[in-house]
Amino acid sequence: MKHGFVKAAAASPELRVADPAFNAEKIIEVIRAQAEKGTEILVFPELSLCGYTCGDLFLNKTLTDGCLAALKRITETTEGLKMLVFVGLPVVWQNKLYNCAAGIANGKVLGFVPKTYIPNYGEFYERRYFSDGFEQEGYVSLWGKENAPISSNFIFGQENGGVEVACEICEDLWTADSPSVRHVKAGAEIIVNLSASNETVGKREYRKTLLAAQSGKNVCAYVYCDAGVSESTSDLVFSGNQLIYENGSLLAEAKPFSGEVCEAEIDVAFLKNERKRLTTFANIFTCHSEHDYFASRADFVGDGDLTLRKFSRTPFVPEEAELSGRAELILNMQAHSLAKRLKHTGAKTAVIGISGGLDSALALLVTARAFDLLNKDRKDILGYTMPGFGTTGKTKNNSVLLMQATGATARTVDITKAVTRHFKDIGHDPGILDTAYENAQARYRTMVLMDAANETGGLVVGTGDLSELALGWCTYNGDHMSMYAVNCGVPKTLVKYLVKAEADRLGGEAKKVLESILSTEISPELLPPDKTGNIAQKTEELIGKYEINDFYLYRFLRRGDCPAKTLYLAERAFAGVYAREELKKTLVNFYKRFFSQQFKRNCVPDGVKVGSVSLSPRGDWRMPSDASAELWVMEAENL
């Protein structure tokens, strides 16, 4: 289980109804093929040793004995493999017949799980043969002196901890009180379902809705294995629609009638972390632990590298197909939250510093939307461009053009003389281009905006984004401060996409200037330009690429990953783009900056939360200002 990932698969091999020996050989073929791939949990369909459609043959001893013999053959095959295998078969216990899943690992039947809910409606008539599952523990005689426990309340665990697996069968998922709910309360992180769900119009979509909800609300992974096409008979057709979900998200699917093996790598470490974070999950477990559980353990988890799972370089940015709709949603969230603040305070104007960069462009676009919502004249958006020692002609020109394109009132305040006087007041040599030189400009700009807001009965709209806040890339009591921070929940990688989406929507002159802004080097422009008049101070050369930092921010805050896992995943996400040395250097710097800059985050202004990651000290992120980064930095440096 490398870095908390477990590889799971669901397969529906060729099957002959009522031919356990043939079915066992086909199952064994899949087991061997999946063992070569490093699969650690492998699931086959409901009653996969004999077929779901055996009818009255289920009651024949020849069939049930044949299934046990086939089970023995499969069990022997698993010896020496690091794999937990689930197969379905009818099991006789105390003169009752049960529809069971057998959990097998390393040459041993770990236990049987009987189906809890037996359907007897429509095309299903299982109650003719099978009895209800039970929660107490029994023992089934196998071969020789061997026997195996049987209970609906069963956990299959890795020998030395790390992952807990439980099982339910077909109809169990579709009921209001699914056994998987109590399984996760007992500690199961992965639920497997052996199913024989026939295909009808619309059923696939409903099946996926159920699985997404079940895995999401139970903070678990769900491996669903459906009977394949060779099970089809008489009035029913089966499609082998295998599905694997993790916390509500689809990881992999074998589409109906494809005959594919469904494979995915499940992030069990993330599920564990998410359960710690969601205190309601812990409370449910505490309040409802009345069921007894039985456990079998085996060594079925390996340490192979990830081969299937892909990791987006920009986890905060939605897929292309969803981008337009998501951008519109986020822009509306920002606009409505700002409109509420403007209305509540009775603000006559909104004052924004427009730098010609991405963040201030997004803030202005959002403010324009907010004014439209309130039926306010956009001329009351007061945009200030404040050229200083590092301002280039391109950004100055873009700031003015953008204000004109949005209908805002454009005002220019050259800050160079005032800041030079300030240097004289504090005795600073303007030839020394240090932090004081840079931050004096940022703080003077903020003073201009604040005083302009007071003069016009307005409020200052902040422009800083989530990434800058995480890295502390803002001047304390400079651009760090505003009266409402519309971008504080938007990471830099997402800012780019939102600006681009709005550019495409607006078109015309607005699109031209926004595209120019998108192509501009990211910089605070606090140091003089180079000899050619271009930007010399480049942010990403100082703090690392924003796409790398945003990747780390997501893995740290949303997924709870440790440094080793974060770098491991970054190497896969950015393969061929950045060398390991740069990724590691940026990771070390990320932890150092994130911990050292918490004091800035502990006093930030209000701002809207738009995604699952937020650094608001009031709503989401509570951390002491002086916490040590030593543990994280040491691990990262020693990788």
N, C-alpha and C positions, 0 to 999 in steps of 0.2 A: 504494500500500500504506500507507494511513493508520494510523499507530501499530502497524504490523506485521500488520494484518488483510488477508487476501486473500479475495475473493468467488469462490466456486466453485459450479458447477451441473452437474447430470447430467440428461439428457433422452432420452426415447425417442419421437421423433416418429412419425407415421404412416409406414408402410413398405410397399412392394410388393416381394415376393421377385423377384430378378433384374431389377430396373428401377432402375439406378443414377441415371439422369437424374431420375426422379421423386423418388427418395430424397434426392438432392442438394438439390432445391428445398425439400423439407420441412426438411432440416437448415439450409439458409440462412435460412428463415423463423425458426427458433429462434435462430440466431446473431444476426440483426438485433434480435429481441425482447430477447435477453439483453444485447446491447450497450447498449440503451436503459437497462437496469437497472444497468449498470456491472459486469457479470460479467467476471472476469479469467481464469478457467479454466473451460472448458466441455467436458464429456465426453459422447460418444455411445456407443452399445453396440458390442459386438464385431461386426465385419463389417457395420456399419451402412449402408455404401454399396450393398450388394447383398442383404443378408439372410443370417442364419446357416444357413438351411435350404435352400440352393441345391442341395445334393447334388452329383451328377456334373457339374452346370453349372459348378462351380468350375474344372474342367479345360478349359473352353472359352475360347479366346482372345477371342472376342467379349465375354464377360462381363468378363474382366480388363481389356481395353482400355476397355470402357465405364466401369469403375470409375476408371481413371486419368483419363478425360475428366471424370467427375463430380468427382473430386478437384481437378482444375484449376479447375473452376467454383467450388468452395467456397473454394479457396485465394485466388482473385481477390477474392472477397467479403470476406475478412478484411483486405484492404489498408487501412491507416489506422485499424484498430481496435486498442485495447489489450486484446487477448484471445488466450489460448493455447487452441487448439481441438484436440481429439482425435477422430478418426473411424476406423472400422475398415474394412479392405478386404483382399482377396487380392492379394499382390504377387509377381510373378515375378522371381527373381534367380538367375542362373547355372543356368537350366533347372530350377529348383526352385520350388515354390509355397509361400508363407509366409502364415500368418494374422497380419496386421499391424495395429498402431495407427499412424496418421500424426499427428505433431504439427505443427500449422500455426500461424503467427502472421504478421501484417502482410504478407500476400501471398506468403508463402514456406513451402514444406514444409521444416521444420527437420530432420526425420528420421523413419525408420520403426523401430518396435520389433516384432520377430517374437515370436510366442508361444513360450514355452520348453517347456512341457509339453503334449503333444498327447494328449488322452484318446481311448481306443479301447475303451470298455467300456460296458455298458448301452445307453442310448439314444444314446451318443456314438460316432461312428466317423470322427473327423477325420483319422486317420492314412491313410485311403484317399486323401486329397488333399494334406495339408500335411506339410511337413518340420519338424523340430525347429529352434527358434531357436538362434542362435549368438552368442558373445560377441565375436568379432573384428569389425572394421569392414569393411563393403562399401559399394558405391554403386549406387543404382538410377537408371536413366535415366528421365526424366520426359517433358517436352515440349521440343522444340527442343534446345538445348544444356544444358538444366538437368538436374541430377541431385541426389539426396539421399542422405545416409548411412543405412545400415541396420545395426543391432546390438541385441542384447538388453540390452547394457550402455550405456544412454543416459540422459543427464541433460539436461533442458530447463530452462534457467536464465533469470532476468530479466537483462537486458542489463547493468545496473549493480549486480548482486547483490541480495540481499534474500530471494529464494526459489528453491529448487531443486525441480524436479518430475521424477518418474520414472514409468514405466508398466509394468504387467503385465496379462496378459489372462486372464480367466475362470479356467480350471483352475489357472493359476499360483498363485492364492491358496489353493487347496484342498490343495496338496501340502505335504509336510514341509519341503522346502527351497525356499520361495517366493523368486522373484527379488527381491521387495521387501525381503527381509532384507539382501541385499547392496547394494541401491539405497540404503537409509538409511545403510549403512556408508560409502557413497561420498558422502554428504552430502544426499541427497534428504529434504526435509521433508514433501512432499506426494506420495502415491502415488495414481495414478489407475488404475482397472481397467475396461476395456471388456469387458463380459460378455454371455453369452447362456446364462443359467442357467434352465432350465425350472422351472416351479413344480410341486412335489409337497407332500403333507401333511407339515408339520414342517420343510420346507426353509428357510422364511423365518427361523425361530428359530435354526436352525443357522448360516445365513448371517450373521446378526447376531452370533452368538457368535464366529465366525471373525474378523469385521471388528473387533469390540471388542478381541479379543486381539491381532490383528495391529497395530492402530494403537497399542494400549497398550504392548506390549513393545518396539515399534520407535520409540516416542516420535515419532509422525508423525500427519499427517492422512491420511485414506483416502477417496477419492471413488469410489464404486462405481456404475457405470451398467449396468443390466440391460436386455436386449432386451424390447420392449413387446409388447402383445397382438396387434398386426398381424403379428408373426413366427410366431404359432401356426399349426401345420399338422399334418395327419395325427395322430400319436399324442402330440404334445407341445403344451403350452400355456405361454406366456410371460406374465409379469405386469408387467414394468417396475418391479420393486421397487428403486428407487434409494435409496442410503444414503450419508450423509457422517458420518464419525467424526473425532474429534480426541483423541488420547492416551487412547483407550479409552472416550470418552464420545460418545454419539450426538448429533450436532448437528441433523440433519434426515433425514426419510425420506419418500419417495413410496410410500405403501402399495400392495400388490399390486392391479393392475387399476384404479388411480386415474387413470392417465394424467397425473399431475402432473409438473411439473419440480421437481426437488429442489434447493434452494438453501440455501447457508449461508456464513457469514463465518468463515474459519479464522484463528485467532490464531497466526500463524507466529512472532511474536516470543516468545510463551510457549513454543513448542516448542523454539526455540533456547536459551532460558534453562533449560528443563528438562534439555536434553541437557548443558549445562554443569554443572548440579547433580548429575546422575547420572554419577558417574565410571566406572561399569561400562560405560556406553554409549561413552564415549571410549575405554576400554580395548579394547572389541570392535573399534572402528574401527582402532585401532593394530595389533592383532594379525592382522587379516584384511584386508589391503589388496592382496592379490595380483592382483585382477581389474583389467584396464585398463578405463577408462571414457571414453566419447566424449560431447562436449557440444555443444549448439547453443544460442545465446542470442538473445533478442529482447526488445523493449520491450513487455511485455504487461500490466504492472501499473500501475493508475491511482492516483488520490488522492481517491477519492470517500468521502463519509461513510458510516458504517454505517447500514444500513436494515433489516436482518433480525434481527441478533443482539440478544437481550434479556439484560439483566444484573440478577440478583437484588439487591435492596437488602440482603438478609441472606444472603450467600454461605455462612456457617457453618451456616445452618439448612436442613435438608432440605425437600424439597417436602412438601406437606400429606399426600399419600398415603403417604409414607415416614416421616412424623414420629413416629408412635407406636412403630414398630419400632426406629427409630434412637434414640429417647429411652431405650427399655428397654435397648438395647445399651450406651449410654454410661453409664447409671446402674449397670449391672452391672459395667462396666469399673472405674468409680470404687470401687464397693463391694468388689470382689474385690481390688483393689490395696491398699485400706486394710485389709481383713481380713488380708492377708498380712503387713503391717507390724505390726498388733496381735498376731498370732500369733507372729511372729518375735521380737518384743521382750518377749513375755509380759506385755503391758500389761493391767492389771486394769480400767482405766477409759479413756474417751476424753473429753477436756475440750474444750469448744467455746464460744466467745463468740457468743451469740445476740443480734443487734442488732435484729431485726424487719425486716431487709432481705432482699433476694433471695439474696445469696451465702451468708450464714450459714444461711438456710433450706435451700438446696440441700445444704450441707455436713452439716446435721443429718439430712436425709432419706437421704443416702448412708451416713452413720454408722449409722443405724438398720438399713439393709439389711446392712451389714457385720456388725453384731452378730447379726442373724438367721442369717447364713451360719455364724457361729462358735458358734451356739446359746448366746450370751451374753445375760444379762438386760439389757434396755434401761435399767433403772434405773442401770446403771453408766455410762451416757452422762451426763456431768455438764455441763449447759448453764448458762452464766453470762450473765445479763443485767446489764449494768454501766452504769446510767444516769449521764450526766454533764451538762455544762452545756448541751448541745444536744439532749438526748433528749426526744422528744415523747411524749405520752400514748399515741398510736396505736401507735408502734413498740414502746414498753415493753409494752403490753398484748398486742400480736401475738407478741412473743417468748415471753411466758409461756404463752399459749394454744397456740403451736406445740409447745413442750416438753411440755406436758400431752398434746397430741394424739398425739405420737410415743412417749409412755411414758418420756421422759427425766426425769432428776432436775433440777428447776429450782432454781437458786440465784440470789439477787440480791445484788450488791455495789455499793452507791452509792459512786462514786469521787470525788464532788465535794469532800468534806472532805480526802481524802488528796491530791488534786491541788492544792487550795488551799494546803495545808501545803508541798507541793513548790515551789509558786511562791515562797513565803516563803523556803524554803531557798536557792533560786537567785537570789533578788532580782528576780523578775519581777512586774511590775505586772499583776494580773489584769484590769485595765480595758483593757489593750492586747491586742486580739484578733488576734494575729499567729501565725506558724507555731509558735512555742514554745507558745503557748496551746493550739493545736490538737493538736500532736504529743505534748505531755505526757500528754494523755488517752489517746491511742492506745497510748503506750508503757506507761502504768500498767496498762491493761487487759491487755496482753500479759504483764506481770509477774504479774498475778493468775492468769492462766491457766497460766503456766509453773509457778508455785509450787504451784498446786492439783494439777497433774499430778504433781509430785514428791511431794506429800503423800499422794496416793491411788495411787501406783504406776501412773500412766497416761501418756498422751501427748497433746499438744495437736494437734487437727485444725485446719489452716489453712482459711480461708474465701475468701481473695482469688482473683479470676479472671484469665484470660489478658489481657483488655482492660486491667484495672487495672495489670497487670505491664508491658504494652507501653507504657503512658502514664506509668508511674512513679507512679500515683495510689495510693500506699500509703506508710505511715510507716516509714522505715528503722528496723529493729529494733523496730517496733511490729507492726501487722497484717501487715507484710512477712515476719514470722518465725513459724514453727510447727515441729512435729515431723513432720508430713506434710501436704502441701497438695493436697487432693483436687480442688479446682476450678482448679488452675493451667493446665490445658489446655483450659478451657471459656471461650470469649469471652462477654461480657455478653449479647449478643443470643441466644445459645444457652441461657444460664442461665435466661432467662425462659421459654423453651419447655420446658425440662426440669422446671422447677417446675410449670408448668401441666399437663404430662403426668402428673406424679406426683399433682397435686391431683385430676385426673380419675380416676386409678386408685384413689386412697384413698377419695375421697368423704367424706361426713359432716363432722364438726367440722374435720378436717384440711383438707378442701377449702375450707371457709369462711375459715379463717385464711390459707391460702395465697393465696386470691383477694384478700384484703385486702392482703397483702404485695405481690402483683403490681400493685395499684393505687396503691401508695405511691411518692411521689417519691424518686428515687435520691439519697441524701445520706449523708455520713459522720457527720452530726449532731455536729459538733465546735464549732459556733458556736451561740449562743443562738437559740431559736425567735423568730418574729415576735410582734407584739403580740397576735395572736389565738391563739398557742400552736401554730402550724403550722410546718413545716420552712422555715427561711429560707435555709439553705446548700444550694443545688441543684447537684449535680455537673455536670450537662450544660450549665449556664449558664457554668461555669468552663472546662471542657475540650472542649466541643462534644458534639453528640449521639453517643451510643454507636453507633447504627446507621451513622453516617457514619464514625466512627473504626474500627469493625470492618470496614467495606467497604475502607477504606484499608489496614488491617492485612493483610487477605487479598490485596489486589492487590500490596502491597509484598513480603510474605514468601512467599506461595504462587505468585504469577504473575510476580514479578520486574519489575513495571511501573515505568516512570519517572514523575515527577510529571506531565508533560504528558498522558501516556496515562491516568493515574489520574484526573485531573480531567475529561478528556474522557468517560471511561466513567461517572464519578459523575454528570455532568450528564444522561446518558441514564438511568441507574438511578433518580435522584431527581427526574426532570423533574416539575414541578408540585408538588413537596414542599418543596424547599429552593432558594433562589436561588443563582446562581453565586458571589456574593460570600461567602455563608456557607460554601459548599463549599470555596472557595479558602482562606478564613481558617482553617477547620478543618484543611485539608491542610497549610498552613504550620505550624500549631501541632502537628500530628501528628509531623512530621519533627523539630521542635525537641525535643519531649518524648521521642520515641523514642530519639534519640541521647544526650540529656543524662542519661537515667535508666538507662543500661546498667549502671552500677555497682551498682544494686540487683539487677538480674537475674543478675549474676555470682556472687551468693552466696545464691541462694534455696534453700529446702529441697527435698527430693525431692517429686515429685508425678507423678501418672499422665498420660501422653500419650494423648489420646483421638482426635485428628484429625491432619490433615496439617500443621498449623501448631503449633509448640511453641517456647517460649522458654527451655527448659532449657539452661543452659550446659554440661551434661554430655553431652546427647544430640543437640541440634539446633542451637541458635543460639550461635555463638561470635563475639564481637565485642569489640574493646578498649573499655574503659570510657570512654576519652577520644577516641574517633573524632569527627571534625568532620562536622557536618551541612550545611556550607556549600554543597556542590554541589546537594543536594536542595532546600534552602531557597531558594537563589537561583533555581533553575529554577521552583519553585512560585510565588515572589513575582513573577516576571517574566512569568507566563502572562497 
